Amino acid sequence: MDEPVVYKRCGCSAQDRACPDLADEGHGSWYFSIQVLGPNGRKGRVRRGGFHSAEHAMHAARELAAADVLGAVSAACTMAQWLRHWLTTLQPIRERTRQGYADHVRIHLIPGLGRILLAELGPVDLRRFFAGLAQRRNRYGKVLSPSTVQRVHATLRAALNEAIREGLIDTNPARRLRLPRTRRPHAQVWTRSRQATGQRPAVAVWTTEHLTEFLDYVRADTLYPLWWLAALRGLRRGELAGLRWADISLETRELTVVQQLIHINGQLRVVPPKSEASQRTIALDTEAVRLLRRHQQRQHLQGLDTAGWVFTRADGQPIRPDYLTYRFRYLVAASGLPPVRLHDLRHGAASTALAAHVDLRTVQGQLGHASIVLTSDTYTSVLPELHHEAAEATARLVLTTARRTGHRLRKRTLQLQRRPSNRPPR
């Protein structure tokens, strides 16, 4: 095994490891790089950072190297041995889930817990590990989010549950571990007052005016039909990248989501949609049909296969989903509009549909959610115009009722005044 390499970097500029300020003690953090056995038994290079000193980085690297030993799994095996075995024996699961498990094992769990024996792993070890994980920084220099820590915990629980089923341990020490609760960020609309603060929400949504400006700006872009579908129909980037002409009927104005493209281990792979509910048929508006028809004619003139992928590179090969993210980010920055993520267009698609008075159940089917609660809680950030419509509707109801009630009260008062009194005069 190679000797670990320790180095310092900051990430504050394009120079990074060549930054002249790295000589300052408080600038940047320490990293290590080492070759270890991967989940498939092959060697791969692991890099970890965020350490306060070169000594801490070297110590962590040598701990990882010491745990990097293959052996038969038993109650006496190390966590590194068990986690690798667990990854190789997983039941069929989604590729994205498998990759997430493998990343958590390689980046976090083996470096942090790999040397501990499976049978001796206890709550104290886990509290210490997750306390350190909550302070660790990612490759961009940001502290790991609570949701990332929760996902690493979920991976560990799954691995230890399997060890129980194998009869290697009796209880799962990660089961009762308490971690900071995470809150799903609520999507916020880029109103003028929010733009003036200069603070970007975790999940941001354009107003209808913003969306109109963006679509007008990208009208000449070759992927304009894709941006239209993402913004108005709420397709995921993998669904858009995996779309084939066979999945679209321009005559009936329908699009069927039956697959998606993902980029994993350096390769593009066709996989089923995210969930069973994600396999859905989406109605297309007239403008979408017109844009897709022109896009198909353009492909035909370029000599591309108009029976294959809908959105392609210049050579006719499918587009990587992450390229769509980069391209969208570039176009948003160039347009001068408030920043949003590509996935945030799903939020916007739901909100825009609600603003157009589409019922929630229809929006649920459009987005491909199994639960209408998920649609309501996550993707239906209410646009400002809906707030104003609700306020006006409420006021109209109250004022109308008040006028009607006031008329009845005045009429009753006049009747009482005109009615002769039976009281004797004083």
Solvent accessible surface area in square Angstrom, and as a share of the most:
residue,aa,sasa,rsa
1,M,111,0.50
2,D,72,0.37
3,E,113,0.51
4,P,14,0.09
5,V,79,0.45
6,V,38,0.22
7,Y,22,0.08
8,K,29,0.12
9,R,73,0.27
10,C,30,0.18
11,G,55,0.52
12,C,82,0.49
13,S,49,0.32
14,A,114,0.88
15,Q,107,0.47
16,D,24,0.12
17,R,138,0.50
18,A,78,0.61
19,C,10,0.06
20,P,102,0.64
21,D,69,0.36
22,L,21,0.11
23,A,98,0.76
24,D,83,0.43
25,E,170,0.76
26,G,80,0.77
27,H,48,0.21
28,G,37,0.35
29,S,26,0.17
30,W,66,0.23
31,Y,26,0.10
32,F,0,0.00
33,S,7,0.05
34,I,1,0.00
35,Q,52,0.23
36,V,9,0.05
37,L,38,0.19
38,G,13,0.12
39,P,37,0.23
40,N,103,0.53
41,G,34,0.33
42,R,179,0.65
43,K,114,0.48
44,G,32,0.30
45,R,87,0.32
46,V,2,0.01
47,R,143,0.52
48,R,17,0.06
49,G,11,0.11
50,G,24,0.23
51,F,29,0.12
52,H,172,0.77
53,S,29,0.19
54,A,31,0.24
55,E,129,0.58
56,H,109,0.49
57,A,0,0.00
58,M,45,0.20
59,H,115,0.51
60,A,13,0.10
61,A,0,0.00
62,R,138,0.50
63,E,56,0.25
64,L,2,0.01
65,A,26,0.20
66,A,55,0.43
67,A,3,0.02
68,D,9,0.05
69,V,85,0.49
70,L,97,0.48
71,G,41,0.40
72,A,96,0.74
73,V,46,0.26
74,S,48,0.31
75,A,44,0.34
76,A,74,0.58
77,C,5,0.03
78,T,28,0.17
79,M,0,0.00
80,A,0,0.00
81,Q,24,0.11
82,W,1,0.00
83,L,0,0.00
84,R,7,0.02
85,H,55,0.25
86,W,7,0.03
87,L,11,0.06
88,T,85,0.50
89,T,67,0.39
90,L,34,0.17
91,Q,135,0.60
92,P,123,0.78
93,I,61,0.31
94,R,102,0.37
95,E,41,0.18
96,R,92,0.34
97,T,47,0.27
98,R,73,0.27
99,Q,45,0.20
100,G,24,0.23
101,Y,48,0.18
102,A,21,0.17
103,D,39,0.20
104,H,26,0.12
105,V,0,0.00
106,R,89,0.32
107,I,58,0.30
108,H,16,0.07
109,L,0,0.00
110,I,11,0.06
111,P,10,0.06
112,G,34,0.32
113,L,2,0.01
114,G,1,0.01
115,R,135,0.49
116,I,46,0.23
117,L,60,0.30
118,L,3,0.01
119,A,59,0.46
120,E,118,0.53
121,L,14,0.07
122,G,15,0.14
123,P,71,0.45
124,V,85,0.49
125,D,32,0.17
126,L,0,0.00
127,R,134,0.49
128,R,156,0.57
129,F,17,0.07
130,F,6,0.03
131,A,58,0.45
132,G,35,0.34
133,L,0,0.00
134,A,41,0.32
135,Q,140,0.62
136,R,40,0.15
137,R,120,0.44
138,N,51,0.26
139,R,189,0.69
140,Y,155,0.59
141,G,34,0.32
142,K,140,0.59
143,V,72,0.42
144,L,19,0.09
145,S,49,0.32
146,P,76,0.48
147,S,44,0.28
148,T,27,0.16
149,V,6,0.04
150,Q,57,0.25
151,R,128,0.47
152,V,0,0.00
153,H,15,0.07
154,A,56,0.44
155,T,1,0.01
156,L,0,0.00
157,R,88,0.32
158,A,29,0.23
159,A,0,0.00
160,L,1,0.00
161,N,51,0.26
162,E,46,0.21
163,A,0,0.00
164,I,59,0.30
165,R,172,0.63
166,E,92,0.41
167,G,63,0.61
168,L,37,0.18
169,I,23,0.12
170,D,134,0.70
171,T,101,0.59
172,N,15,0.08
173,P,27,0.17
174,A,0,0.00
175,R,150,0.55
176,R,196,0.72
177,L,26,0.13
178,R,227,0.83
179,L,32,0.16
180,P,92,0.58
181,R,227,0.83
182,T,60,0.35
183,R,227,0.83
184,R,154,0.56
185,P,68,0.43
186,H,126,0.56
187,A,3,0.02
188,Q,67,0.30
189,V,11,0.06
190,W,11,0.04
191,T,40,0.23
192,R,214,0.78
193,S,83,0.53
194,R,73,0.27
195,Q,72,0.32
196,A,90,0.69
197,T,84,0.49
198,G,69,0.67
199,Q,135,0.60
200,R,132,0.48
201,P,16,0.10
202,A,79,0.61
203,V,10,0.06
204,A,2,0.02
205,V,1,0.01
206,W,13,0.05
207,T,17,0.10
208,T,48,0.28
209,E,112,0.50
210,H,22,0.10
211,L,16,0.08
212,T,83,0.48
213,E,95,0.42
214,F,0,0.00
215,L,14,0.07
216,D,90,0.47
217,Y,110,0.42
218,V,3,0.02
219,R,128,0.47
220,A,103,0.80
221,D,21,0.11
222,T,96,0.56
223,L,11,0.06
224,Y,8,0.03
225,P,7,0.04
226,L,0,0.00
227,W,0,0.00
228,W,36,0.12
229,L,1,0.01
230,A,2,0.01
231,A,1,0.01
232,L,47,0.24
233,R,49,0.18
234,G,0,0.00
235,L,6,0.03
236,R,31,0.11
237,R,83,0.30
238,G,7,0.07
239,E,3,0.01
240,L,1,0.00
241,A,0,0.00
242,G,0,0.00
243,L,4,0.02
244,R,80,0.29
245,W,17,0.06
246,A,86,0.67
247,D,14,0.07
248,I,18,0.09
249,S,38,0.24
250,L,19,0.09
251,E,145,0.65
252,T,88,0.51
253,R,114,0.42
254,E,74,0.33
255,L,0,0.00
256,T,48,0.28
257,V,2,0.01
258,V,62,0.35
259,Q,22,0.10
260,Q,15,0.07
261,L,3,0.02
262,I,6,0.03
263,H,46,0.21
264,I,8,0.04
265,N,124,0.63
266,G,61,0.59
267,Q,120,0.53
268,L,59,0.29
269,R,100,0.36
270,V,80,0.46
271,V,21,0.12
272,P,90,0.56
273,P,7,0.05
274,K,104,0.44
275,S,52,0.34
276,E,154,0.69
277,A,34,0.27
278,S,0,0.00
279,Q,99,0.44
280,R,20,0.07
281,T,78,0.45
282,I,3,0.01
283,A,65,0.50
284,L,8,0.04
285,D,48,0.25
286,T,93,0.54
287,E,48,0.22
288,A,2,0.01
289,V,12,0.07
290,R,100,0.37
291,L,11,0.05
292,L,1,0.00
293,R,99,0.36
294,R,125,0.46
295,H,13,0.06
296,Q,52,0.23
297,Q,105,0.47
298,R,85,0.31
299,Q,6,0.03
300,H,128,0.57
301,L,151,0.75
302,Q,115,0.51
303,G,68,0.65
304,L,33,0.17
305,D,101,0.52
306,T,37,0.22
307,A,78,0.61
308,G,18,0.18
309,W,58,0.20
310,V,0,0.00
311,F,1,0.00
312,T,25,0.14
313,R,123,0.45
314,A,105,0.82
315,D,88,0.45
316,G,20,0.19
317,Q,94,0.42
318,P,17,0.10
319,I,6,0.03
320,R,99,0.36
321,P,3,0.02
322,D,24,0.13
323,Y,98,0.37
324,L,0,0.00
325,T,31,0.18
326,Y,123,0.47
327,R,67,0.25
328,F,1,0.01
329,R,148,0.54
330,Y,132,0.50
331,L,10,0.05
332,V,6,0.04
333,A,78,0.61
334,A,50,0.38
335,S,29,0.18
336,G,68,0.65
337,L,19,0.10
338,P,11,0.07
339,P,53,0.34
340,V,9,0.05
341,R,104,0.38
342,L,15,0.08
343,H,76,0.34
344,D,4,0.02
345,L,10,0.05
346,R,3,0.01
347,H,8,0.04
348,G,11,0.11
349,A,1,0.01
350,A,0,0.00
351,S,0,0.00
352,T,35,0.20
353,A,13,0.10
354,L,37,0.18
355,A,22,0.17
356,A,69,0.53
357,H,142,0.63
358,V,50,0.29
359,D,84,0.44
360,L,54,0.27
361,R,151,0.55
362,T,71,0.42
363,V,0,0.00
364,Q,18,0.08
365,G,41,0.39
366,Q,12,0.06
367,L,0,0.00
368,G,3,0.03
369,H,13,0.06
370,A,88,0.68
371,S,49,0.32
372,I,49,0.25
373,V,92,0.53
374,L,63,0.32
375,T,0,0.00
376,S,49,0.32
377,D,93,0.48
378,T,21,0.12
379,Y,23,0.09
380,T,17,0.10
381,S,2,0.02
382,V,62,0.36
383,L,1,0.00
384,P,32,0.20
385,E,54,0.24
386,L,29,0.15
387,H,117,0.52
388,H,125,0.56
389,E,77,0.35
390,A,60,0.46
391,A,61,0.47
392,E,99,0.44
393,A,48,0.37
394,T,83,0.48
395,A,44,0.34
396,R,146,0.53
397,L,121,0.60
398,V,90,0.52
399,L,99,0.49
400,T,56,0.32
401,T,56,0.33
402,A,56,0.44
403,R,155,0.57
404,R,126,0.46
405,T,48,0.28
406,G,18,0.17
407,H,109,0.49
408,R,139,0.51
409,L,114,0.57
410,R,151,0.55
411,K,115,0.49
412,R,120,0.44
413,T,67,0.39
414,L,86,0.43
415,Q,82,0.36
416,L,90,0.45
417,Q,129,0.57
418,R,187,0.68
419,R,143,0.52
420,P,113,0.71
421,S,87,0.56
422,N,154,0.79
423,R,204,0.75
424,P,109,0.69
425,P,129,0.81
426,R,284,1.04
